[in-house]
Amino acid sequence: MDIQASKLELIQAILKVDNASIIEKMVNILQKEQGDFWDELSEDQQQEIKRGLAQLDEGKRVSYDSFVKKIS
């Protein structure tokens, strides 16, 4: 059986599940397998994101419209 057929069978099986606990466990398994994108970022990228979040926490924001005007 090829991968696409297996995916379809899995989707059909998931659609039949009515137990929220089972769905949550499946989601957790998939998330663990896919990994966290954060770990794939360079140290510089992580620092830039942290700096941006800190700026947001300090109230330093730019409206979407003004940002678009700035880059246009």
Long-range contacts (C-beta under 8 A, 24 or more apart in sequence): none
